[in-house]
């Protein structure tokens, strides 16, 4: 059995979701809830011993199924839930009932609370639509329009979409404030806004705004959420791989110390198992990227992580133990998030499911003492002694 690294004496303080008793949810000196601060402290502790394994949209759909209750492709393979579950808030800003991948926001809220009750963690991204062009979050880097290049400027103070954007942030704040258990605890979550900004495929990307505009966008977001009473959120900063080990490039659009809690980056492996050059490039880039962010994390007193990764379709039978794990095991990161297992896009999956060719290798990955799933953690939200 793997080591449970956060088995605290206070574990009895975790209250079952079936309890009708209201529990204390105090604020820390920072203004965030004490449980949110505890989560951050425990992520630091985790990173010295292992890393949480995460999966996007894990309990709401998978390969060949959608909407089932208490189901998970990961759990079907190793009889355990991921320690970290990711969801995306895209289309929340539009007032839609489902997100851009068809996940109902009410179901998302329920699953966030369930993950908290089982002792796991949640991270949230936000692929929000373009408030100026009314298009999606995505743009075409090779054919950017003047309007697309003005989007970030338009949402900042004095811009034509500023009031509209404030309304979107208020909708986001309402959702974050609604993440409360039946017994009165606001669930702490990790929010990862404005990600992959070192590329130019989102309207907040490298060639669509200046560094100062990006920083102002981040500050506007965080300030507005705090103004609306959001006190259960940690913030994650995650460029793409374009920084290529250059710390100065990584920090070019840094929002500022005190505004970021977790740093990471997003990187994906080729889906061609025969392309050994591309696989080696992924491995080497992952190694260099993690080395760089771990050094930055020390300098800026934040927690390092791998914010998105994976090999689409998992065509390489030993990818988990021969490509991913050897690099991850070298660095004190808090978590790694694998992308989603789509139910409606054949081949678009990043975690194994029963019968998939990497199941055996994934179980070896699961059994490694550093890879942490729900059964391996206990007390993420309890105060560190």
C-alpha positions, 0 to 999 in steps of 0.5 A, a space after each residue: 500500500 502506498 504511503 498516506 502522506 497527509 494523515 493528520 491527527 485532526 482527520 476526525 475534523 473532516 465532516 461527512 457530506 451526510 452531516 446536518 451539523 454546521 461547522 466553523 469556516 473561519 477566515 485566516 489573516 489573509 482574508 481567505 478561509 483557513 481551509 484555503 490557506 491550509 490547502 496551500 500549506 499542504 500543497 507545499 508539504 506534498 511537493 516534497 514527498 509526491 504529487 497529486 494525479 489529476 484528470 479533467 472532467 473525470 466524474 462526469 463523462 469518459 470513453 463510451 459514457 456520459 452523465 453517470 453517477 459516481 463513475 470515473 475511467 480512472 476509478 474503473 482502472 485502479 479502484 481509486 479517484 484522482 486526487 485532483 479533478 479539473 473543470 472548465 467554466 467556459 460559457 458560465 459568463 454567458 449565463 448558459 446552464 452547461 459549459 463549453 464541453 456540455 457539463 451542467 454547471 449544477 452537476 459541476 458544483 455537486 462534483 466539486 463538493 463530492 471531491 472535497 468530501 472525499 478529501 481531494 482537490 479541484 482546479 478550475 480553468 476558464 475558456 471564456 468567450 471573446 467579449 468584443 468579437 463575440 467569438 470563442 476564446 480561441 483565435 487563429 494566430 496566423 490571421 489575427 484581426 485588429 479587433 481581436 488584438 484590442 480585446 484585452 484593452 476593451 475589458 480594462 478600465 475605460 474600454 468599451 467592454 469593461 462593464 460587460 466584463 465586470 458582469 462576467 466576473 461577477 457571474 464567476 464570483 457568484 459561482 465560486 461563492 456557491 461552492 458550499 457544502 450542506 454543512 456550511 464550508 466553502 470549498 477551496 479551489 485552485 483557479 487558473 485564469 488566462 493560461 497558455 498566454 505565451 502562445 497566441 491562440 487565446 484572445 489574451 495571448 502573447 500577440 494580442 496584448 502587451 505585458 502590462 495589459 496582461 498584468 492589468 487583466 490579471 489584477 482586475 480579475 483578482 481584485 473584482 473577485 475579492 471585492 465580491 467576497 470570493 475567499 476560497 480561491 488559490 490562483 495558478 499561473 500557467 504559460 505554455 512551453 514557449 518559455 523553453 527554460 528561460 526564466 525571464 521569458 516565463 516571468 515576462 507577464 508575471 502578475 506580481 508576488 502575492 497574486 499567484 500561489 501556484 505556477 506551472 505550464 502546459 505541455 503535450 506529448 505527440 500522439 504518434 508512438 512511432 515518432 521517437 524524436 517528438 517523444 524525446 523532445 517532449 521528455 526533454 522539454 518537460 524536464 527543462 520546464 520543470 527544472 526552471 519552474 521549481 527554481 522560480 517557485 523557490 525565488 517567489 515562494 509559490 508552489 510548482 506543478 504541471 498544470 496540463 499534460 498528456 498523450 492523446 489516445 495513449 498509443 505508447 504502451 509504457 508511456 506512464 512509466 517510461 516517459 512521464 513518471 521518470 521526469 516527474 519523479 525528479 522534481 518537487 511538484 504538487 500535482 500533474 493534471 491530465 486532460 479529459 476523456 471525451 465521450 463524443 470525440 473518438 480518440 480524444 482521451 488522456 487517461 486509460 479506461 478498461 481494456 485500453 492498452 496502457 492499463 497495466 502500465 498505468 497501474 504500475 504508475 498508480 502503485 508508485 509511492 510518489 503518485 497520489 490519488 484520493 486514497 493516498 491523501 488525508 487532510 488536505 484542508 487541515 492545518 499543518 502542525 
